[in-house]
């Protein structure tokens, strides 16, 4: 095509045509040019004003969301107080804003839900050439802050390898986590603490329960073994009791679900390091504290609430099931039992978080990563600071606010 057109186009044709177009002020071309110029300039002016309008609307939306969140979270119910709080917040965000006229059209509360509708009338800078001196932008925001029922089980490795600085760091981080939970001011939030090693101590006060089989040689501890497969990876007691290992060593007793944060902190402070690692023992008893049926039944009152299990360990399984006891040395069997329990816990609608604390064994880290509900729920804590950050991250995730618009 270029071969045919080239001979008919002079080199300066475009320049000459442009000069002729601009010089012809007496004809239709000049009128068309003026109209075209008006449309182009007007379009640019409108685009600038619309861009300013979009920015103003986004700012108004963010401010309205913040007001709704604050009102919902603080439980403000009085209509006059709602209006006053909203107006005070807007006055702070828009202090003496020239050309900005903010109006709270409506703010109301219905149960846990707060709705707010606002409007901003902003000046236009260019669109006045079309007779439009201002632009209205309006937004709506709806926020719900509900104290949902939340049961959390902290399954904490207290084996001998945790002795010393590692256990001290765990106590510090776990206590800080309790402070954070307490600050949620949610009566429906309860926590259980399950220290584990080779065995789990369910507490000497449980010795006469129907689900306990056998007696302990230690009057202060009740170290629990495992039932025969497949019962050893099931949460419910049913009708088959769980064996006590009479001469076994186990750590601090389980603290069942409670919102008594003083009791929870006492349990954390009393943690002591002893024994070897058998993670399935901690997992199954953590699950049992979250299950509505015996052995522990505290969860029955929140059967429809959110349930979370946090497993923290500092090393690989070094013991496995041997009859009723956990005196075996088959790591493969222990890892398989861990995988089985992780799947069962997640399958019972429990969100699982896992923390590898200074774990150098890659296979154990992979085991914990796969145990978590998602990759984001696994934390590879290489030091005490990372452990603290993991607990902080988990608490932040659990303290959810939902915003709908």
Number of C-alpha atoms within 10 A of each C-alpha: 5 6 6 8 8 10 9 8 10 9 10 8 10 11 10 11 11 10 10 12 14 11 12 12 13 8 10 10 15 15 13 11 14 13 12 12 12 13 12 12 13 17 14 14 19 20 14 16 20 15 12 17 21 13 12 18 21 15 13 23 21 12 19 26 23 16 25 27 23 19 27 25 18 9 17 17 16 11 12 12 12 22 16 12 17 21 16 12 16 18 13 9 13 15 10 10 10 9 12 15 14 19 14 16 12 12 22 20 21 10 12 16 20 26 23 23 18 20 20 20 18 21 20 19 15 19 21 14 12 10 8 13 13 16 15 13 17 18 18 18 22 21 25 21 21 16 17 16 17 21 25 24 26 21 26 25 30 29 25 16 18 21 13 11 10 19 22 16 17 23 18 16 22 23 20 16 18 20 14 16 20 17 9 14 10 16 14 15 22 24 25 23 26 32 31 33 29 32 30 27 27 26 18 15 12 14 18 11 11 14 19 19 17 15 16 18 13 13 11 13 23 32 27 29 26 24 18 15 11 8 15 19 23 17 24 20 17 12 8 14 18 21 20 24 22 17 12 22 19 26 27 25 23 20 22 22 21 20 19 12 16 14 12 22 18 12 20 24 17 13 19 18 22 20 19 24 27 31 29 28 29 27 26 24 27 30 28 24 28 29 23 18 16 18 22 21 15 21 23 13 11 19 15 11 14 17 24 23 26 23 24 25 28 24 22 23 23 20 24 24 25 14 13 16 21 23 18 15 14 14 16 13 15 24 22 13 22 24 17 14 23 24 16 17 27 17 11 11 11 20 18 22 25 27 26 26 24 18 18 14 12 10 12 18 24 12 18 26 21 17 24 23 20 13 13 10 21 24 24 18 19 15 14 19 11 17 25 18 15 23 21 16 13 16 16 12 11 14 14 12 14 10 14 11 11
